[in-house]
Amino acid sequence: MLRRILTIAWKEFLHLRKDRILVPFVILGAITELSLIALATGQPIQHIDMTIVDQDHSAQSAALIQTLDQSKELDHRHDATSVAGVEQLMAKNDTYIGVVIPKGYGAALVANQHPDVQVILNGADALTAYTAETTAQELITEQSLRDARGLQPADYQNELPQVTVRYNQDLERGYYTLPAEMSFMF
């Protein structure tokens, strides 16, 4: 079996050696394909359409909305009055994440309780949904700590989960997607 593969590879090499015009196309084609795939898969996910349902209308909920809107990953595009409104927008693919701030959210934070904020995700694109979920959870937790305890970011850094990355500290996807795509090409 290996002998047949080597024989075919040798035949193709001889064919490339005879056809001088084909060699640049083979090399440039592979480089172009690899570059385009790297460009497509190496970009971070940003500007995810977000819908907010604010059932509380308090200063704390307004601060949470502002915090969510200031992130690079999430864009506050729509407001809805209920979960059904969020689901309708998701059915039309107009939003990927819905954040429902419950009634009594601000009062619960002032009373040093932990109110539940509902996050609804459109799972049609799993990578986008994962990015939206992790971003929303992080921002909601941080804003709750700021509002409930009157803390600044430097005051609560020890309470947030600490992540240690041993390999690929910048979490660049190119370190594993480019070799994978290259192996598919060859």
C-alpha positions as CSV (number, residue, x, y, z in Angstrom):
1,M,0.0,0.0,0.0
2,L,2.8,2.4,0.9
3,R,4.6,1.5,-2.3
4,R,1.6,2.5,-4.4
5,I,1.3,5.9,-2.6
6,L,5.0,6.6,-3.2
7,T,4.7,5.6,-6.8
8,I,1.8,8.0,-7.4
9,A,3.7,10.8,-5.5
10,W,6.8,10.2,-7.7
11,K,4.6,10.3,-10.9
12,E,3.1,13.6,-9.8
13,F,6.5,15.0,-9.0
14,L,7.8,14.1,-12.5
15,H,4.7,15.7,-14.0
16,L,5.3,18.9,-12.1
17,R,9.0,18.9,-13.1
18,K,7.9,18.8,-16.8
19,D,5.2,21.5,-16.5
20,R,7.0,24.7,-15.4
21,I,3.8,26.8,-15.6
22,L,1.9,24.6,-13.1
23,V,4.5,24.9,-10.3
24,P,3.8,28.6,-9.4
25,F,0.1,28.0,-9.5
26,V,0.4,25.1,-7.1
27,I,2.5,27.1,-4.6
28,L,0.6,30.3,-4.9
29,G,-2.7,28.5,-4.7
30,A,-1.8,26.8,-1.5
31,I,-0.4,30.0,0.1
32,T,-3.5,31.9,-1.0
33,E,-5.9,29.3,0.4
34,L,-4.0,29.1,3.7
35,S,-4.0,32.9,4.0
36,L,-7.7,33.2,3.4
37,I,-8.6,30.5,5.8
38,A,-6.3,32.1,8.5
39,L,-8.0,35.4,7.9
40,A,-11.5,33.9,8.2
41,T,-10.8,31.8,11.3
42,G,-8.4,34.0,13.2
43,Q,-10.7,37.0,13.7
44,P,-12.3,37.5,17.2
45,I,-16.1,37.5,17.5
46,Q,-17.3,41.0,18.1
47,H,-20.5,43.1,17.8
48,I,-23.0,40.3,18.7
49,D,-26.6,41.6,18.5
50,M,-28.1,41.8,21.9
51,T,-31.7,42.4,23.1
52,I,-32.4,43.6,26.6
53,V,-35.6,43.2,28.6
54,D,-35.4,45.6,31.5
55,Q,-38.3,44.7,33.9
56,D,-36.7,46.7,36.8
57,H,-36.0,50.2,35.4
58,S,-33.7,51.1,38.3
59,A,-30.4,52.9,38.4
60,Q,-28.7,49.5,38.9
61,S,-30.3,48.0,35.8
62,A,-29.4,51.1,33.8
63,A,-25.8,50.7,35.0
64,L,-25.8,47.0,33.9
65,I,-27.2,47.9,30.5
66,Q,-24.5,50.5,30.1
67,T,-21.8,48.0,31.1
68,L,-23.1,45.4,28.6
69,D,-23.3,47.9,25.9
70,Q,-19.7,49.2,26.4
71,S,-18.2,45.8,25.7
72,K,-16.6,45.1,22.3
73,E,-18.3,41.7,22.0
74,L,-22.0,42.8,22.6
75,D,-24.0,45.5,20.8
76,H,-27.3,46.6,22.3
77,R,-29.5,46.6,19.2
78,H,-33.0,45.9,20.5
79,D,-35.2,46.3,23.5
80,A,-38.1,44.0,24.3
81,T,-40.8,43.9,26.9
82,S,-40.8,40.2,27.5
83,V,-39.0,36.9,26.9
84,A,-41.4,36.2,24.0
85,G,-40.2,39.3,22.3
86,V,-36.6,38.1,22.6
87,E,-37.6,34.7,21.2
88,Q,-39.4,36.3,18.2
89,L,-36.2,38.3,17.4
90,M,-34.2,35.1,17.7
91,A,-36.6,33.3,15.3
92,K,-35.9,36.0,12.7
93,N,-32.1,35.9,13.5
94,D,-32.2,39.5,14.5
95,T,-30.5,38.8,17.8
96,Y,-28.1,36.3,19.3
97,I,-28.4,37.0,23.0
98,G,-31.2,38.2,25.2
99,V,-30.6,39.6,28.7
100,V,-33.6,39.7,31.0
101,I,-33.2,42.0,34.1
102,P,-35.9,40.9,36.6
103,K,-38.1,43.2,38.5
104,G,-36.5,43.9,41.9
105,Y,-33.0,43.6,40.5
106,G,-31.8,46.9,41.9
107,A,-33.4,46.4,45.3
108,A,-31.9,43.0,45.6
109,L,-28.4,44.4,44.9
110,V,-28.9,47.2,47.5
111,A,-29.9,44.5,50.0
112,N,-26.7,42.6,49.2
113,Q,-28.5,39.7,47.6
114,H,-27.7,38.0,44.3
115,P,-30.5,38.5,41.9
116,D,-30.7,36.2,38.9
117,V,-30.3,37.8,35.5
118,Q,-31.6,35.5,32.7
119,V,-29.5,35.1,29.6
120,I,-31.1,33.6,26.5
121,L,-28.8,32.5,23.7
122,N,-29.4,31.7,20.1
123,G,-27.6,28.4,19.7
124,A,-27.6,28.4,15.9
125,D,-24.0,29.5,15.9
126,A,-22.3,27.7,18.9
127,L,-19.1,29.8,18.8
128,T,-21.0,33.1,18.8
129,A,-23.3,31.8,21.6
130,Y,-20.4,30.8,23.7
131,T,-18.6,34.1,23.3
132,A,-21.9,36.0,24.1
133,E,-22.5,33.8,27.2
134,T,-19.1,34.1,28.7
135,T,-19.0,37.9,28.1
136,A,-22.4,38.5,29.6
137,Q,-21.7,36.3,32.6
138,E,-18.5,38.1,33.3
139,L,-20.0,41.6,32.9
140,I,-23.1,40.8,35.0
141,T,-21.0,39.4,37.8
142,E,-18.6,42.4,37.8
143,Q,-21.5,44.9,37.7
144,S,-23.3,43.1,40.5
145,L,-20.2,43.4,42.7
146,R,-19.8,47.1,41.9
147,D,-23.5,47.8,42.7
148,A,-24.0,45.5,45.6
149,R,-20.9,46.4,47.5
150,G,-19.9,49.7,46.1
151,L,-16.6,48.3,45.0
152,Q,-14.3,49.4,42.2
153,P,-12.5,46.9,39.9
154,A,-9.3,46.9,42.0
155,D,-11.3,46.0,45.1
156,Y,-12.9,42.8,43.8
157,Q,-10.2,41.3,41.5
158,N,-9.5,38.6,44.1
159,E,-13.1,37.5,44.1
160,L,-13.2,36.9,40.3
161,P,-12.1,33.5,38.9
162,Q,-8.5,33.6,38.1
163,V,-7.5,31.8,34.9
164,T,-3.9,30.7,34.3
165,V,-3.0,29.8,30.7
166,R,0.1,27.7,30.4
167,Y,0.3,27.6,26.6
168,N,-1.0,30.3,24.2
169,Q,-1.4,33.0,26.8
170,D,-3.1,35.3,24.3
171,L,-5.6,32.5,23.3
172,E,-4.8,33.0,19.7
173,R,-6.7,30.5,17.6
174,G,-4.1,30.6,14.8
175,Y,-1.8,28.3,16.8
176,Y,-4.1,25.4,16.3
177,T,-6.4,26.3,13.4
178,L,-3.6,27.1,10.9
179,P,-1.8,23.7,11.4
180,A,-5.2,21.9,11.2
181,E,-6.2,23.7,8.0
182,M,-2.7,23.1,6.5
183,S,-3.1,19.4,7.2
184,F,-6.4,19.3,5.4
185,M,-4.8,21.0,2.4
186,F,-2.1,18.4,2.1
